[in-house]
Amino acid sequence: MASKREMMHLESQGHYAANLDARRDEVYDAEFEDLIRQTLIRVGEQPEREGLRRTPSRVAKALDFLTSGYEMTVEDVVRDAIFSEDCREMVIVRDIEFYSLCEHHMLPFFGRAHVGYLPNGKVVGLSKVARVVDVFARRLQVQERLTNQIAGALMEVLQAHGVAVVMEASHTCMMMRGVQKQNSTTVTSAMRGTYETNSRTRSEFMGFIGR
């Protein structure tokens, strides 16, 4: 039987529809699904009605995917994608889309991350910068910690002269409940190395990302 992670991978590759009938009664994680079934009952629903029969399985899979960062490390995603290069100018990857879950209400927050670094004899494959963002975003998070984790991890793995991370996000815990402010945006930043100590370098980065 395929593992839970293998099943999620198949779905992400577009094989879900072809295998739906064969797996309609398949149990993904019995204990997890039962917790979700009890939640449906608690909110006043009937888990056995047609539209909800597969909901416990779907929610379990979705939450496993959205929290898959706990099973990843920066070293795993970067691997051998760090290259020696005599590059002395800053490298910036803008507008990296990310999705995370607020640890206070387990509701989504989402937005864009802007990441810059000043190489110190090494560069990293550009797609790996986005993957590092996902390592930490796919966990229960607060935006402030998320921003600092990304900056700290990149600083460590690249041994760069500096790393800068700015994240802009909308929080559904503010939009759907509580103060219900749909147009609010939260901006956080984390500066390491030269970006922290040199105001001109920091300003140049901010200019590149339009802030």
C-alpha positions in Angstrom: 0.0 0.0 0.0 1.3 3.4 -0.9 2.4 5.7 2.0 0.4 8.9 2.8 3.2 11.0 1.2 3.2 8.9 -1.9 -0.5 9.2 -2.2 -0.3 13.0 -1.9 2.4 13.1 -4.5 0.3 11.1 -7.0 -2.6 13.6 -6.5 -0.3 16.6 -7.0 0.9 15.0 -10.3 -2.6 14.9 -11.6 -3.4 11.2 -11.1 -6.2 11.8 -8.7 -9.1 11.6 -11.1 -7.9 8.5 -12.8 -7.6 6.6 -9.5 -10.7 8.1 -7.7 -13.0 5.2 -8.2 -10.5 2.6 -7.2 -9.6 4.5 -4.0 -13.1 5.7 -3.1 -13.2 3.5 0.1 -9.5 3.7 0.8 -8.5 4.8 4.3 -5.8 7.4 4.4 -5.3 7.8 8.1 -8.0 6.2 10.2 -7.2 8.1 13.5 -6.8 11.5 11.8 -10.0 11.0 9.7 -12.0 10.1 12.8 -10.9 13.3 14.5 -12.2 15.3 11.5 -15.4 13.2 11.4 -16.0 14.2 15.1 -15.3 17.8 14.2 -18.0 17.7 11.5 -20.5 16.3 14.1 -19.4 19.0 16.6 -20.2 21.8 14.1 -23.7 20.3 13.4 -23.0 18.3 10.2 -23.7 14.7 9.2 -20.5 13.1 8.1 -22.3 10.3 6.3 -24.2 12.5 3.9 -23.1 12.3 0.3 -21.1 15.5 0.1 -19.1 14.8 3.3 -18.4 11.1 3.0 -14.8 11.7 1.7 -14.3 15.0 3.5 -12.3 13.4 6.5 -9.9 11.8 4.1 -9.6 15.0 2.0 -9.0 17.2 5.0 -6.4 14.8 6.4 -4.5 14.8 3.2 -4.7 18.6 2.8 -3.5 19.2 6.4 -0.6 16.8 5.9 0.4 18.7 2.8 0.0 22.1 4.4 2.2 21.0 7.3 4.7 19.0 5.3 7.4 21.5 6.2 7.9 19.6 9.5 9.3 16.7 7.5 11.6 18.8 5.4 14.9 20.5 6.1 16.8 23.3 4.2 19.6 20.9 3.5 17.1 18.4 1.9 15.7 21.0 -0.5 19.0 22.7 -1.3 21.1 19.6 -1.7 23.8 20.0 -4.3 22.3 23.3 -5.8 25.0 25.5 -4.2 27.7 26.6 -6.7 31.0 28.4 -6.4 30.7 31.7 -8.2 32.6 35.0 -8.1 29.4 37.0 -7.8 29.6 40.2 -5.7 26.3 41.8 -6.4 23.0 41.1 -4.6 20.7 38.4 -5.8 17.0 39.0 -5.4 14.0 36.7 -5.9 10.8 38.7 -5.7 7.2 37.9 -5.4 7.5 34.3 -4.1 3.9 33.2 -3.4 3.5 31.4 -0.1 0.7 29.9 1.9 0.8 29.1 5.6 -1.4 28.4 8.6 -1.7 30.7 11.6 -0.9 28.7 14.7 -3.5 30.6 16.7 -6.6 29.6 14.7 -5.2 27.2 12.1 -6.6 29.6 9.4 -4.6 30.4 6.3 -2.4 33.4 5.8 -0.9 34.0 2.4 1.1 36.5 0.3 4.5 37.1 -1.2 8.0 36.8 0.0 10.9 38.9 -1.3 14.4 37.4 -0.6 17.8 38.9 -1.3 21.3 37.8 -0.5 24.9 39.1 -1.0 26.9 36.1 -2.2 30.2 35.2 -0.5 31.7 33.0 -3.2 28.6 30.9 -3.5 25.2 31.1 -5.2 22.2 28.9 -5.0 19.7 27.7 -7.6 16.9 30.2 -7.8 14.1 27.7 -7.4 15.7 26.6 -4.1 15.1 30.0 -2.6 11.4 29.5 -3.1 11.6 25.9 -1.7 13.3 27.2 1.4 10.3 29.6 1.9 8.0 26.5 1.6 10.0 24.5 4.2 9.0 27.0 6.9 5.7 28.2 5.4 4.2 24.7 5.5 4.0 24.6 9.2 1.8 26.2 11.9 3.3 29.7 12.0 3.3 33.3 12.9 4.5 35.6 10.2 7.2 37.2 12.3 8.9 33.9 13.1 8.5 32.6 9.6 10.3 35.6 8.2 13.2 35.2 10.6 13.5 31.4 10.0 13.9 31.9 6.3 16.5 34.6 6.7 18.5 32.6 9.3 18.4 29.4 7.3 19.6 31.1 4.1 22.3 32.9 6.0 23.6 29.6 7.4 23.4 27.5 4.3 24.9 30.1 2.0 27.4 31.7 4.4 26.5 34.9 2.7 27.6 38.4 3.4 24.0 39.2 4.1 20.4 38.0 3.7 17.2 40.1 3.6 13.6 38.8 3.7 10.4 40.9 3.4 7.1 39.2 3.6 3.6 40.7 2.9 0.6 38.7 3.8 -3.2 38.7 4.3 -4.4 36.8 7.3 -7.8 35.1 7.1 -8.0 35.1 10.9 -8.4 38.9 10.7 -10.5 38.8 7.5 -13.1 36.1 8.3 -13.4 36.5 12.1 -12.4 38.8 14.9 -12.0 42.4 13.5 -13.0 41.3 10.0 -10.7 43.7 8.1 -10.5 42.2 4.6 -8.1 44.7 3.2 -5.4 44.7 5.9 -1.9 43.5 5.0 0.9 42.6 7.4 4.5 43.3 6.4 7.5 41.8 8.2 11.2 41.9 7.6 14.4 40.2 8.7 17.8 41.5 7.9 21.1 39.6 8.4 24.7 40.6 7.9 25.4 43.5 5.6 21.7 44.2 5.2 21.4 44.8 8.9 24.5 46.9 9.4 24.6 48.9 6.1 21.7 51.2 5.5 22.6 51.9 1.9 22.6 48.1 1.1 19.3 47.8 2.9 17.8 50.7 1.0 19.0 49.3 -2.3 17.2 46.0 -1.6 14.0 47.8 -0.5 14.1 49.8 -3.7 14.4 46.7 -5.9 11.3 45.2 -4.2 9.4 48.4 -4.5 9.2 49.4 -0.9 
